């Protein structure tokens, strides 16, 4: 099909265009002729018929299907349809595209259209399971059509699991080429540093999960005289669990609780707060770190305060479960200045006078000599890290 070439057209920038009649200006307008209209007609009808669709006339009383035949042909060619299947079905060429299959109500049998259903044009279907049940989804070919591997060897009818998508290419003649997308490829990550809901990627078949509880907080210190000193021990870190779970174990979604870091003890001698537990539904649980109190004031002697004991070990991980690291001891004595006070690491990542630096780290301890009271250090919140695989 070419642009209009009948008499009376106008050329703009080297391109032929239609123009309206304007007799007052001496413009007779572009002539409507059968050459251009037949070209338009055949270009559109040729696409529709070429994809195996019987062209329809739009009758006087209206034939709605005739209005959508061009769109129907384009969707066939581009495999742009989206179809949801929940029960046994025989597909047509007009389902070419993405097919979402749920077998939540029971086994599903899918019969493919004839490979030649689109007038010899290839057809592409991509099937994805949207349920996590153990029900089966099986396929059958129409007539004498066969299923073949990408190497063109005949194979048995495929099935669709909830572990990976399945793509079927119709060769336009009599074969469906089966292309099961590989499992194990990484789909991406999800990170939770606040509580919420974990919803798996629709293509996810399994995932790795790292869960950490919130770290404990260290105690605040009272005001000391010039000859006194006070310290607080380092709080322990939150526990850690690591494991892998399949899509069926995760289900449609899981609630996520991220344990908050324990509060810093208030200046004046307040104890720190325990860290909150983190959890992934009922699958994984990571207790929070233990807080520390304070000790002192002391005078003329070395004062040593152990760090907090570790919390209970985490549970649920099938790779490992560990208790959070204990808080390190704090030391203070005569002559140690406030800025040089030796104190706890507060579990992994904790550095006094800062709180925990990594997820789930305990708050570092504090030490003062002859100074106004200071607060302790807060623990760091927990976290959930998820890496999903097809």
VOBA-1610 file (N, C-alpha, C; in pm, whole numbers, padded with zeros to 5 digits, always signed):
BEGIN
Unk+00085-00120+00000Unk+00000+00000+00000Unk+00088+00124+00000Unk+00054+00222-00085Unk+00130+00346-00092Unk+00040+00462-00050Unk+00103+00581-00036Unk+00024+00700-00007Unk-00060+00738-00129Unk-00156+00827-00106Unk-00247+00869-00212Unk-00169+00921-00334Unk-00215+00878-00453Unk-00149+00924-00576Unk-00250+00973-00680Unk-00379+00979-00643Unk-00481+01027-00737Unk-00468+01178-00753Unk-00532+01232-00857Unk-00515+01374-00891Unk-00561+01464-00776Unk-00492+01575-00766Unk-00532+01676-00668Unk-00461+01663-00534Unk-00367+01571-00519Unk-00298+01560-00390Unk-00200+01677-00377Unk-00154+01700-00253Unk-00058+01805-00227Unk+00069+01740-00170Unk+00185+01790-00207Unk+00312+01737-00159Unk+00371+01831-00055Unk+00400+01778+00062Unk+00460+01855+00171Unk+00583+01780+00219Unk+00698+01844+00207Unk+00821+01780+00251Unk+00850+01651+00177Unk+00809+01643+00052Unk+00833+01524-00028Unk+00733+01412-00003Unk+00629+01436+00076Unk+00528+01335+00109Unk+00393+01377+00051Unk+00324+01284-00017Unk+00193+01311-00076Unk+00083+01304+00031Unk-00004+01409+00033Unk-00114+01415+00129Unk-00244+01445+00055Unk-00358+01408+00122Unk-00489+01451+00074Unk-00505+01600+00104Unk-00592+01666+00024Unk-00627+01803+00058Unk-00774+01826+00027Unk-00835+01916+00102Unk-00976+01946+00087Unk-01001+02034-00037Unk-01126+02031-00083Unk-01169+02116-00195Unk-01191+02258-00146Unk-01143+02355-00224Unk-01165+02497-00193Unk-01177+02570-00326Unk-01298+02570-00383Unk-01319+02625-00518Unk-01288+02774-00524Unk-01315+02845-00415Unk-01287+02989-00415Unk-01139+03017-00435Unk-01058+02923-00389Unk-00913+02939-00404Unk-00862+02863-00523Unk-00952+02803-00599Unk-00912+02729-00717Unk-00855+02591-00689Unk-00890+02535-00570Unk-00840+02402-00532Unk-00955+02303-00547Unk-00939+02206-00635Unk-01047+02109-00659Unk-01045+01994-00561Unk-00939+01983-00483Unk-00929+01876-00384Unk-00879+01746-00445Unk-00846+01653-00360Unk-00792+01524-00405Unk-00905+01433-00450Unk-00884+01366-00562Unk-00985+01275-00616Unk-00988+01143-00539Unk-01107+01101-00502Unk-01125+00971-00438Unk-01132+00865-00548Unk-01037+00775-00552Unk-01041+00673-00657Unk-01027+00533-00598Unk-01062+00433-00683Unk-01065+00295-00637Unk-00926+00239-00608Unk-00824+00296-00670Unk-00689+00242-00649Unk-00648+00254-00502Unk-00666+00375-00448Unk-00624+00394-00308Unk-00715+00317-00213Unk-00847+00324-00233Unk-00939+00256-00142Unk-00920+00105-00146Unk-00897+00049-00266Unk-00872-00095-00273Unk-00742-00131-00203Unk-00643-00041-00212Unk-00518-00066-00142Unk-00535-00072+00008Unk-00613+00025+00060Unk-00643+00026+00204Unk-00718-00101+00242Unk-00819-00135+00165Unk-00904-00251+00193Unk-00820-00379+00198Unk-00738-00399+00094Unk-00661-00522+00087Unk-00552-00529+00194Unk-00496-00415+00231Unk-00393-00413+00335Unk-00450-00459+00469Unk-00570-00409+00500Unk-00632-00445+00628Unk-00687-00588+00624Unk-00764-00619+00517Unk-00825-00752+00507Unk-00717-00858+00491Unk-00608-00822+00419Unk-00500-00917+00402Unk-00438-00958+00534Unk-00420-00863+00627Unk-00366-00895+00758Unk-00462-00985+00835Unk-00591-00951+00832Unk-00692-01030+00905Unk-00699-01171+00850Unk-00713-01185+00719Unk-00726-01318+00658Unk-00596-01396+00667Unk-00483-01324+00659Unk-00354-01391+00665Unk-00328-01459+00797Unk-00397-01419+00903Unk-00382-01481+01034Unk-00497-01577+01065Unk-00566-01620+00960Unk-00666-01724+00977Unk-00800-01679+01025Unk-00830-01550+01017Unk-00957-01496+01062Unk-01043-01465+00939Unk-01165-01513+00937Unk-01254-01488+00823Unk-01308-01345+00829Unk-01276-01262+00730Unk-01323-01123+00733Unk-01476-01115+00736Unk-01527-01020+00815Unk-01671-00999+00826Unk-01708-00860+00777Unk-01826-00847+00715Unk-01880-00716+00682Unk-01951-00659+00803Unk-01945-00528+00815Unk-02020-00461+00920Unk-02157-00431+00861Unk-02256-00511+00898Unk-02391-00499+00840Unk-02462-00374+00890Unk-02574-00346+00826Unk-02648-00224+00859Unk-02689-00220+01006Unk-02723-00336+01062Unk-02766-00337+01201Unk-02649-00362+01296Unk-02528-00360+01243Unk-02410-00369+01327Unk-02364-00511+01351Unk-02236-00534+01333Unk-02174-00664+01365Unk-02050-00633+01449Unk-02064-00629+01582Unk-01954-00585+01669Unk-01823-00658+01643Unk-01829-00788+01608Unk-01705-00863+01585Unk-01624-00803+01472Unk-01693-00745+01373Unk-01623-00687+01260Unk-01535-00570+01303Unk-01576-00499+01407Unk-01500-00384+01454Unk-01366-00424+01516Unk-01357-00545+01570Unk-01239-00584+01646Unk-01149-00681+01571Unk-01181-00711+01444Unk-01103-00812+01374Unk-00958-00770+01350Unk-00933-00643+01324Unk-00796-00598+01304Unk-00717-00611+01435Unk-00778-00569+01547Unk-00713-00585+01677Unk-00690-00732+01708Unk-00789-00816+01678Unk-00778-00959+01700Unk-00659-01015+01623Unk-00641-00973+01499Unk-00530-01022+01418Unk-00396-00977+01475Unk-00388-00852+01521Unk-00263-00801+01577Unk-00227-00875+01705Unk-00326-00901+01791Unk-00300-00974+01916Unk-00255-01116+01889Unk-00311-01178+01784Unk-00264-01312+01747Unk-00118-01308+01707Unk-00087-01214+01618Unk+00049-01206+01564Unk+00150-01172+01672Unk+00111-01087+01768Unk+00203-01042+01872Unk+00196-01125+01999Unk+00111-01231+01999Unk+00090-01311+02121Unk+00061-01217+02239Unk-00034-01126+02216Unk-00061-01023+02315Unk-00186-01043+02398Unk-00249-01161+02388Unk-00369-01186+02468Unk-00331-01229+02610Unk-00420-01207+02704Unk-00405-01255+02841Unk-00530-01335+02876Unk-00510-01462+02913Unk-00621-01552+02941Unk-00604-01613+03079Unk-00712-01619+03155Unk-00710-01686+03286Unk-00785-01818+03276Unk-00724-01924+03327Unk-00782-02058+03319Unk-00792-02116+03459Unk-00910-02167+03494Unk-00931-02229+03625Unk-00992-02368+03614Unk-01024-02412+03493Unk-01086-02543+03472Unk-01045-02594+03334Unk-01085-02716+03301Unk-01051-02774+03171Unk-01094-02680+03058Unk-01010-02669+02954Unk-01039-02574+02848Unk-00973-02619+02718Unk-01035-02584+02606Unk-00973-02598+02475Unk-00943-02457+02425Unk-00816-02425+02411Unk-00777-02291+02371Unk-00796-02271+02221Unk-00802-02146+02179Unk-00810-02110+02038Unk-00690-02023+02003Unk-00675-01995+01875Unk-00565-01908+01832Unk-00576-01770+01895Unk-00697-01730+01933Unk-00716-01598+01992Unk-00680-01593+02139Unk-00627-01702+02194Unk-00571-01701+02329Unk-00419-01688+02326Unk-00360-01678+02206Unk-00215-01670+02197Unk-00162-01555+02281Unk-00067-01585+02369Unk-00014-01486+02461Unk+00008-01547+02598Unk-00016-01469+02702Unk+00003-01515+02839Unk-00122-01586+02889Unk-00104-01708+02943Unk-00215-01785+02998Unk-00185-01813+03145Unk-00264-01754+03235Unk-00248-01772+03380Unk-00337-01886+03424Unk-00277-01989+03480Unk-00351-02111+03514Unk-00354-02130+03664Unk-00473-02146+03720Unk-00490-02180+03861Unk-00556-02317+03872Unk-00488-02409+03941Unk-00545-02541+03965Unk-00590-02553+04110Unk-00622-02438+04171Unk-00664-02439+04311Unk-00790-02521+04333Unk-00877-02529+04230Unk-01002-02604+04242Unk-00988-02750+04200Unk-00871-02790+04155Unk-00850-02928+04111Unk-00769-02935+03984Unk-00740-03057+03940Unk-00660-03077+03819Unk-00720-03005+03699Unk-00632-02956+03610Unk-00676-02883+03491Unk-00615-02949+03368Unk-00697-02974+03266Unk-00651-03029+03138Unk-00668-02921+03031Unk-00562-02890+02958Unk-00564-02786+02855Unk-00541-02850+02719Unk-00633-02828+02627Unk-00615-02875+02489Unk-00573-02758+02403Unk-00462-02775+02331Unk-00411-02667+02247Unk-00494-02655+02119Unk-00496-02536+02058Unk-00559-02524+01927Unk-00474-02597+01823Unk-00526-02619+01706Unk-00444-02677+01600Unk-00326-02584+01573Unk-00208-02643+01554Unk-00090-02561+01527Unk-00108-02474+01404Unk-00195-02517+01311Unk-00220-02443+01188Unk-00342-02353+01198Unk-00391-02327+01320Unk-00516-02255+01338Unk-00510-02111+01290Unk-00390-02055+01277Unk-00377-01916+01233Unk-00332-01910+01088Unk-00388-02000+01004Unk-00360-01998+00861Unk-00212-02015+00832Unk-00148-02105+00909Unk-00007-02134+00886Unk+00089-02039+00954Unk+00037-01944+01032Unk+00125-01852+01104Unk+00162-01910+01240Unk+00283-01885+01289Unk+00322-01937+01421Unk+00237-01877+01532Unk+00218-01954+01637Unk+00145-01909+01756Unk+00234-01931+01877Unk+00225-01840+01973Unk+00307-01851+02094Unk+00219-01839+02218Unk+00232-01936+02307Unk+00159-01936+02434Unk+00261-01947+02548Unk+00248-01863+02649Unk+00329-01874+02769Unk+00238-01903+02887Unk+00259-02018+02953Unk+00174-02063+03063Unk+00246-02042+03196Unk+00171-01986+03294Unk+00226-01961+03427Unk+00125-02007+03530Unk+00168-02088+03627Unk+00080-02130+03737Unk+00067-02016+03837Unk-00054-01992+03882Unk-00078-01888+03983Unk-00119-01947+04116Unk-00124-02081+04127Unk-00157-02144+04254Unk-00035-02219+04305Unk-00041-02264+04429Unk+00070-02337+04490Unk+00029-02477+04533Unk-00080-02528+04478Unk-00128-02660+04517Unk-00051-02769+04443Unk-00077-02894+04482Unk-00012-03007+04417Unk-00096-03063+04301Unk-00206-02996+04267Unk-00290-03040+04155Unk-00211-03033+04025Unk-00252-03113+03927Unk-00178-03120+03801Unk-00241-03031+03694Unk-00156-02983+03604Unk-00200-02911+03484Unk-00136-02983+03365Unk-00217-03048+03283Unk-00165-03127+03173Unk-00213-03071+03039Unk-00144-03111+02931Unk-00173-03059+02798Unk-00203-03173+02700Unk-00286-03142+02601Unk-00314-03235+02492Unk-00310-03156+02362Unk-00266-03222+02255Unk-00261-03158+02123Unk-00388-03188+02046Unk-00424-03100+01954Unk-00543-03120+01871Unk-00510-03213+01755Unk-00605-03302+01723Unk-00590-03389+01607Unk-00461-03468+01610Unk-00385-03461+01501Unk-00259-03535+01491Unk-00138-03449+01523Unk-00159-03329+01578Unk-00047-03245+01619Unk+00038-03317+01723Unk+00165-03280+01729Unk+00257-03343+01825Unk+00330-03236+01906Unk+00387-03280+02019Unk+00475-03195+02100Unk+00618-03236+02071Unk+00706-03137+02057Unk+00845-03167+02029Unk+00937-03080+02113Unk+01056-03132+02139Unk+01156-03057+02213Unk+01216-02951+02123Unk+01292-02855+02181Unk+01359-02755+02096Unk+01452-02819+01993Unk+01497-02944+02020Unk+01582-03015+01924Unk+01500-03089+01819Unk+01365-03067+01821Unk+01271-03123+01724Unk+01253-03274+01738Unk+01279-03328+01855Unk+01248-03469+01879Unk+01113-03478+01948Unk+01035-03580+01909Unk+00901-03596+01965Unk+00910-03626+02115Unk+00823-03564+02192Unk+00819-03588+02336Unk+00674-03606+02380Unk+00658-03656+02500Unk+00524-03672+02555Unk+00465-03535+02586Unk+00334-03533+02600Unk+00267-03408+02634Unk+00326-03350+02762Unk+00355-03221+02767Unk+00415-03163+02887Unk+00312-03140+02996Unk+00361-03100+03112Unk+00275-03059+03222Unk+00330-02927+03275Unk+00247-02856+03349Unk+00284-02725+03402Unk+00289-02733+03554Unk+00408-02713+03612Unk+00422-02712+03757Unk+00421-02568+03805Unk+00420-02551+03937Unk+00429-02415+03990Unk+00573-02376+04018Unk+00668-02453+03957Unk+00810-02423+03975Unk+00865-02334+03865Unk+00806-02340+03744Unk+00860-02262+03633Unk+00754-02246+03525Unk+00759-02136+03450Unk+00668-02117+03337Unk+00697-02216+03225Unk+00603-02228+03131Unk+00617-02317+03017Unk+00573-02240+02892Unk+00655-02246+02786Unk+00620-02179+02661Unk+00602-02282+02552Unk+00492-02271+02476Unk+00463-02359+02363Unk+00456-02274+02236Unk+00538-02311+02136Unk+00539-02242+02007Unk+00474-02333+01902Unk+00368-02284+01839Unk+00308-02357+01729Unk+00380-02323+01600Unk+00421-02425+01522Unk+00499-02398+01401Unk+00414-02361+01281Unk+00283-02350+01300Unk+00194-02314+01191Unk+00152-02432+01106Unk+00204-02554+01139Unk+00171-02672+01060Unk+00112-02781+01147Unk+00196-02845+01228Unk+00145-02959+01305Unk+00222-02986+01434Unk+00311-02896+01474Unk+00394-02923+01590Unk+00387-02810+01693Unk+00396-02850+01819Unk+00411-02755+01928Unk+00549-02778+01990Unk+00635-02676+01982Unk+00769-02684+02038Unk+00762-02644+02184Unk+00813-02732+02270Unk+00803-02713+02415Unk+00932-02649+02465Unk+00916-02535+02531Unk+01032-02464+02586Unk+01004-02434+02732Unk+01048-02527+02818Unk+01035-02504+02962Unk+01145-02410+03007Unk+01107-02296+03061Unk+01209-02199+03101Unk+01291-02256+03216Unk+01423-02232+03214Unk+01509-02294+03314Unk+01480-02247+03455Unk+01490-02341+03549Unk+01476-02306+03689Unk+01610-02260+03743Unk+01607-02194+03856Unk+01731-02157+03922Unk+01779-02017+03890Unk+01724-01950+03788Unk+01773-01816+03759Unk+01721-01719+03864Unk+01805-01625+03899Unk+01769-01528+04003Unk+01668-01428+03950Unk+01561-01408+04027Unk+01457-01314+03987Unk+01477-01176+04047Unk+01540-01170+04164Unk+01559-01042+04230Unk+01554-01056+04381Unk+01559-00942+04449Unk+01564-00938+04595Unk+01448-00855+04651Unk+01411-00890+04771Unk+01319-00807+04848Unk+01383-00784+04984Unk+01380-00661+05032Unk+01442-00625+05159Unk+01336-00561+05248Unk+01323-00614+05370Unk+01227-00560+05467Unk+01305-00506+05587Unk+01301-00374+05607Unk+01356-00317+05730Unk+01245-00261+05819Unk+01121-00279+05775Unk+01004-00251+05857Unk+00905-00366+05838Unk+00815-00381+05930Unk+00716-00489+05923Unk+00624-00470+05803Unk+00573-00580+05748Unk+00485-00572+05633Unk+00441-00710+05590Unk+00421-00730+05461Unk+00377-00859+05405Unk+00469-00897+05291Unk+00520-01019+05295Unk+00602-01070+05185Unk+00512-01144+05088Unk+00508-01096+04963Unk+00433-01161+04856Unk+00532-01206+04749Unk+00541-01336+04722Unk+00640-01384+04627Unk+00616-01333+04485Unk+00723-01320+04411Unk+00716-01296+04268Unk+00634-01410+04204Unk+00542-01381+04110Unk+00461-01489+04050Unk+00544-01601+03988Unk+00668-01571+03944Unk+00751-01673+03880Unk+00843-01744+03979Unk+00839-01703+04106Unk+00930-01760+04205Unk+00897-01905+04235Unk+00998-01991+04236Unk+00978-02131+04274Unk+01042-02162+04409Unk+01147-02089+04445Unk+01208-02104+04577Unk+01287-01978+04609Unk+01324-01963+04735Unk+01397-01844+04776Unk+01485-01869+04895Unk+01582-01779+04915Unk+01669-01778+05031Unk+01625-01666+05123Unk+01621-01693+05253Unk+01568-01598+05351Unk+01667-01581+05466Unk+01709-01458+05493Unk+01796-01425+05605Unk+01720-01332+05697Unk+01702-01373+05823Unk+01621-01297+05918Unk+01704-01267+06042Unk+01701-01141+06089Unk+01778-01098+06205Unk+01686-01022+06301Unk+01697-01054+06430Unk+01621-00982+06531Unk+01685-00847+06565Unk+01610-00761+06632Unk+01662-00630+06672Unk+01766-00643+06783Unk+01868-00556+06781Unk+01971-00557+06885Unk+01924-00490+07012Unk+01982-00530+07125Unk+01947-00469+07253Unk+02009-00331+07269Unk+01958-00253+07364Unk+02012-00120+07394Unk+02092-00121+07523Unk+02190-00031+07533Unk+02273-00024+07656Unk+02220+00082+07752Unk+02262+00067+07878Unk+02209+00153+07983Unk+02265+00294+07981Unk+02184+00389+08030Unk+02228+00527+08046Unk+02299+00545+08180Unk+02378+00652+08193Unk+02463+00671+08310Unk+02422+00794+08389Unk+02442+00788+08525Unk+02408+00903+08609Unk+02523+01004+08610Unk+02497+01120+08668Unk+02601+01220+08685Unk+02703+01171+08788Unk+02829+01191+08759Unk+02936+01150+08850Unk+03014+01271+08898Unk+03071+01261+09018Unk+03160+01366+09067Unk+03295+01352+08999Unk+03381+01444+09024Unk+03512+01444+08958Unk+03594+01321+08990Unk+03561+01253+09101Unk+03639+01135+09139Unk+03563+01005+09113Unk+03450+01015+09048Unk+03368+00897+09023Unk+03360+00866+08873Unk+03327+00741+08844Unk+03305+00700+08707Unk+03193+00598+08704Unk+03129+00582+08590Unk+03020+00485+08573Unk+03029+00426+08431Unk+02979+00307+08417Unk+02982+00241+08286Unk+02854+00161+08263Unk+02829+00129+08136Unk+02725+00032+08102Unk+02785-00070+08007Unk+02747-00196+08022Unk+02799-00300+07935Unk+02735-00295+07798Unk+02797-00357+07700Unk+02740-00362+07566Unk+02622-00458+07559Unk+02518-00421+07487Unk+02401-00507+07470Unk+02431-00614+07365Unk+02360-00726+07371Unk+02383-00833+07274Unk+02306-00808+07145Unk+02353-00873+07040Unk+02291-00857+06908Unk+02169-00948+06895Unk+02084-00918+06798Unk+01969-01003+06770Unk+02013-01135+06709Unk+01934-01238+06729Unk+01966-01370+06674Unk+01944-01373+06523Unk+02002-01474+06457Unk+02003-01481+06312Unk+01959-01620+06266Unk+01873-01625+06164Unk+01833-01752+06103Unk+01837-01739+05951Unk+01878-01847+05885Unk+01896-01845+05740Unk+01843-01976+05685Unk+01761-01968+05579Unk+01705-02091+05524Unk+01652-02071+05384Unk+01612-02180+05322Unk+01550-02177+05190Unk+01411-02239+05201Unk+01317-02183+05125Unk+01181-02232+05125Unk+01128-02233+04982Unk+01044-02332+04950Unk+00982-02340+04819Unk+00858-02252+04814Unk+00808-02231+04693Unk+00687-02150+04677Unk+00570-02212+04752Unk+00558-02345+04749Unk+00446-02409+04818Unk+00456-02391+04969Unk+00578-02384+05022Unk+00593-02361+05166Unk+00559-02217+05203Unk+00590-02124+05114Unk+00560-01983+05139Unk+00411-01955+05122Unk+00350-02016+05019Unk+00210-01988+04993Unk+00192-01854+04924Unk+00073-01800+04933Unk+00042-01674+04864Unk+00116-01556+04924Unk+00137-01559+05055Unk+00208-01448+05122Unk+00240-01490+05264Unk+00327-01414+05329Unk+00361-01435+05469Unk+00374-01298+05536Unk+00326-01289+05660Unk+00343-01166+05735Unk+00488-01154+05781Unk+00538-01033+05781Unk+00677-01006+05821Unk+00676-00911+05939Unk+00743-00950+06046Unk+00762-00863+06162Unk+00911-00836+06175Unk+00948-00710+06176Unk+01088-00670+06193Unk+01105-00612+06334Unk+01189-00679+06414Unk+01210-00635+06552Unk+01281-00501+06558Unk+01227-00412+06639Unk+01291-00281+06658Unk+01414-00297+06745Unk+01510-00208+06727Unk+01626-00207+06815Unk+01585-00164+06954Unk+01651-00219+07056Unk+01621-00181+07194Unk+01653-00035+07219Unk+01573+00028+07300Unk+01592+00170+07329Unk+01717+00193+07413Unk+01778+00309+07395Unk+01891+00348+07478Unk+01842+00385+07618Unk+01918+00343+07718Unk+01883+00381+07855Unk+01894+00531+07873Unk+01806+00587+07951Unk+01803+00732+07969Unk+01919+00779+08055Unk+01963+00903+08030Unk+02064+00964+08114Unk+02011+00972+08257Unk+02097+00945+08354Unk+02054+00943+08493Unk+02055+00803+08549Unk+02072+00702+08461Unk+02083+00566+08512Unk+01972+00474+08466Unk+01917+00494+08345Unk+01812+00406+08297Unk+01868+00285+08225Unk+01806+00168+08245Unk+01849+00048+08173Unk+01807+00057+08027Unk+01882-00011+07942Unk+01845-00016+07802Unk+01725-00108+07781Unk+01671-00109+07660Unk+01558-00195+07627Unk+01602-00315+07545Unk+01531-00426+07561Unk+01560-00544+07480Unk+01520-00520+07334Unk+01589-00586+07242Unk+01552-00577+07102Unk+01427-00660+07073Unk+01353-00622+06971Unk+01232-00696+06936Unk+01263-00816+06849Unk+01180-00918+06858Unk+01196-01038+06775Unk+01148-01011+06633Unk+01217-01070+06536Unk+01174-01064+06396Unk+01118-01199+06357Unk+01022-01201+06264Unk+00962-01329+06223Unk+00913-01322+06079Unk+00910-01438+06015Unk+00849-01456+05883Unk+00735-01554+05902Unk+00613-01502+05922Unk+00499-01587+05952Unk+00532-01680+06068Unk+00497-01808+06051Unk+00533-01909+06151Unk+00655-01989+06106Unk+00718-01946+05994Unk+00830-02023+05939Unk+00962-01995+06009Unk+00987-01869+06043Unk+01116-01832+06100Unk+01095-01733+06215Unk+01182-01743+06317Unk+01174-01651+06430Unk+01315-01621+06480Unk+01345-01492+06499Unk+01476-01449+06546Unk+01459-01357+06665Unk+01484-01409+06790Unk+01468-01326+06910Unk+01559-01203+06907Unk+01516-01099+06977Unk+01596-00977+06985Unk+01705-00987+07090Unk+01802-00896+07080Unk+01915-00892+07173Unk+01874-00846+07313Unk+01961-00876+07409Unk+01935-00845+07550Unk+01997-00710+07586Unk+01921-00631+07662Unk+01967-00499+07704Unk+02066-00511+07820Unk+02136-00401+07849Unk+02226-00397+07964Unk+02187-00286+08061Unk+02214-00308+08191Unk+02196-00202+08290Unk+02325-00119+08297Unk+02345-00045+08405Unk+02466+00032+08424Unk+02524-00001+08561Unk+02650+00033+08580Unk+02715+00011+08710Unk+02795+00135+08748Unk+02809+00158+08879Unk+02882+00274+08928Unk+02790+00354+09020Unk+02826+00469+09061Unk+02959+00526+09042Unk+03066+00448+09120Unk+03188+00446+09066Unk+03300+00382+09135Unk+03410+00484+09156Unk+03497+00460+09254Unk+03606+00554+09282Unk+03734+00479+09308Unk+03842+00526+09247Unk+03979+00481+09276Unk+04005+00334+09249Unk+03913+00263+09190Unk+03935+00122+09156Unk+03888+00100+09013Unk+03940-00008+08956Unk+03898-00044+08821Unk+03758-00105+08828Unk+03669-00059+08741Unk+03532-00110+08738Unk+03509-00183+08605Unk+03467-00310+08610Unk+03446-00392+08491Unk+03301-00441+08489Unk+03232-00421+08378Unk+03094-00466+08366Unk+03081-00555+08243Unk+03044-00682+08260Unk+03030-00770+08143Unk+02919-00721+08051Unk+02930-00761+07926Unk+02823-00732+07832Unk+02705-00825+07853Unk+02595-00797+07784Unk+02474-00877+07798Unk+02495-01018+07742Unk+02427-01113+07805Unk+02432-01250+07754Unk+02362-01258+07618Unk+02394-01360+07539Unk+02326-01376+07410Unk+02177-01406+07430Unk+02093-01369+07336Unk+01952-01408+07344Unk+01935-01554+07303Unk+01813-01603+07308Unk+01785-01740+07262Unk+01817-01752+07114Unk+01855-01872+07073Unk+01887-01894+06932Unk+01762-01880+06845Unk+01783-01839+06724Unk+01674-01828+06627Unk+01628-01968+06586Unk+01509-01974+06528Unk+01452-02103+06485Unk+01393-02090+06345Unk+01381-02203+06277Unk+01311-02208+06149Unk+01401-02219+06028Unk+01524-02173+06036Unk+01614-02180+05922Unk+01665-02322+05900Unk+01664-02368+05776Unk+01716-02502+05747Unk+01861-02498+05700Unk+01923-02379+05700Unk+02067-02367+05672Unk+02144-02345+05803Unk+02104-02246+05882Unk+02158-02236+06017Unk+02069-02147+06102Unk+02078-02167+06233Unk+02011-02085+06334Unk+02115-02051+06440Unk+02126-01923+06476Unk+02228-01882+06571Unk+02172-01780+06668Unk+02230-01780+06789Unk+02198-01677+06887Unk+02278-01553+06854Unk+02226-01436+06891Unk+02300-01313+06870Unk+02426-01310+06953Unk+02527-01240+06904Unk+02655-01231+06976Unk+02635-01159+07108Unk+02707-01205+07211Unk+02702-01140+07342Unk+02763-01001+07333Unk+02717-00911+07417Unk+02778-00780+07424Unk+02915-00789+07491Unk+03010-00709+07447Unk+03144-00711+07506Unk+03145-00633+07636Unk+03244-00664+07721Unk+03251-00598+07851Unk+03293-00452+07836Unk+03267-00376+07942Unk+03308-00236+07948Unk+03400-00219+08068Unk+03498-00131+08053Unk+03597-00109+08157Unk+03607+00040+08184Unk+03612+00079+08307Unk+03634+00218+08342Unk+03717+00223+08469Unk+03788+00334+08493Unk+03870+00345+08612Unk+03919+00486+08630Unk+03991+00509+08739Unk+04041+00642+08770Unk+04128+00693+08656Unk+04104+00813+08615Unk+04189+00876+08515Unk+04142+00856+08372Unk+04038+00774+08349Unk+03987+00756+08213Unk+03892+00871+08183Unk+03920+00942+08077Unk+03838+01059+08046Unk+03711+01015+07976Unk+03608+01101+07975Unk+03484+01065+07908Unk+03503+01032+07760Unk+03594+01104+07693Unk+03610+01081+07550Unk+03691+00955+07521Unk+03763+00904+07620Unk+03848+00788+07598Unk+03797+00665+07673Unk+03678+00671+07721Unk+03623+00557+07796Unk+03625+00430+07713Unk+03672+00320+07770Unk+03675+00192+07700Unk+03541+00125+07722Unk+03478+00079+07615Unk+03347+00019+07634Unk+03322-00089+07531Unk+03202-00144+07536Unk+03172-00265+07461Unk+03161-00242+07311Unk+03182-00351+07237Unk+03149-00349+07095Unk+03000-00370+07074Unk+02934-00424+07175Unk+02788-00437+07167Unk+02742-00535+07062Unk+02816-00642+07044Unk+02778-00736+06939Unk+02834-00691+06806Unk+02814-00768+06700Unk+02871-00736+06570Unk+02831-00597+06522Unk+02929-00517+06488Unk+02901-00387+06430Unk+02885-00275+06530Unk+02869-00306+06657Unk+02848-00201+06755Unk+02979-00137+06797Unk+02989-00004+06797Unk+03110+00065+06838Unk+03070+00180+06930Unk+03118+00179+07053Unk+03088+00289+07142Unk+03168+00412+07097Unk+03113+00532+07108Unk+02985+00562+07174Unk+02863+00551+07084Unk+02879+00493+06965Unk+02763+00479+06877Unk+02681+00358+06916Unk+02559+00353+06865Unk+02480+00231+06879Unk+02525+00129+06775Unk+02449+00020+06762Unk+02483-00084+06666Unk+02484-00028+06524Unk+02585-00066+06447Unk+02599-00013+06312Unk+02538-00102+06206Unk+02526-00233+06229Unk+02468-00323+06132Unk+02332-00370+06178Unk+02248-00423+06086Unk+02116-00472+06128Unk+02126-00571+06243Unk+02050-00547+06347Unk+02046-00637+06461Unk+02160-00623+06559Unk+02252-00530+06539Unk+02365-00513+06631Unk+02318-00453+06762Unk+02386-00492+06872Unk+02354-00435+07002Unk+02416-00299+07020Unk+02359-00220+07110Unk+02413-00088+07138Unk+02542-00098+07218Unk+02644-00021+07179Unk+02769-00018+07254Unk+02750+00042+07392Unk+02837+00001+07485Unk+02830+00057+07620Unk+02881+00199+07624Unk+02877+00258+07744Unk+02923+00396+07761Unk+03000+00404+07891Unk+03091+00502+07899Unk+03168+00522+08021Unk+03189+00671+08042Unk+03175+00717+08167Unk+03200+00857+08198Unk+03281+00866+08327Unk+03358+00973+08339Unk+03433+01003+08460Unk+03407+01149+08494Unk+03353+01171+08614Unk+03330+01307+08659Unk+03257+01391+08557Unk+03140+01346+08518Unk+03070+01416+08411Unk+02920+01407+08432Unk+02848+01489+08358Unk+02703+01482+08362Unk+02656+01348+08306Unk+02539+01303+08349Unk+02484+01177+08302Unk+02462+01177+08151Unk+02479+01060+08092Unk+02461+01047+07947Unk+02371+00927+07920Unk+02298+00929+07807Unk+02217+00812+07772Unk+02305+00699+07719Unk+02249+00579+07717Unk+02316+00466+07655Unk+02300+00473+07505Unk+02321+00360+07439Unk+02313+00354+07294Unk+02205+00255+07251Unk+02126+00295+07153Unk+02018+00209+07106Unk+02073+00096+07019Unk+02002-00015+07018Unk+02035-00124+06927Unk+01979-00096+06788Unk+02030-00169+06690Unk+01983-00153+06553Unk+01863-00245+06527Unk+01772-00200+06444Unk+01656-00282+06408Unk+01701-00405+06331Unk+01616-00507+06331Unk+01644-00628+06255Unk+01615-00608+06107Unk+01619-00717+06032Unk+01599-00708+05888Unk+01562-00845+05832Unk+01493-00846+05719Unk+01467-00969+05642Unk+01518-00946+05501Unk+01607-01034+05454Unk+01658-01029+05318Unk+01608-01150+05242Unk+01548-01129+05126Unk+01491-01237+05045Unk+01553-01233+04906Unk+01603-01346+04860Unk+01649-01359+04721Unk+01566-01467+04656Unk+01496-01434+04546Unk+01402-01525+04482Unk+01461-01586+04355Unk+01425-01712+04331Unk+01473-01784+04214Unk+01355-01849+04141Unk+01365-01859+04009Unk+01261-01921+03929Unk+01265-02071+03947
//
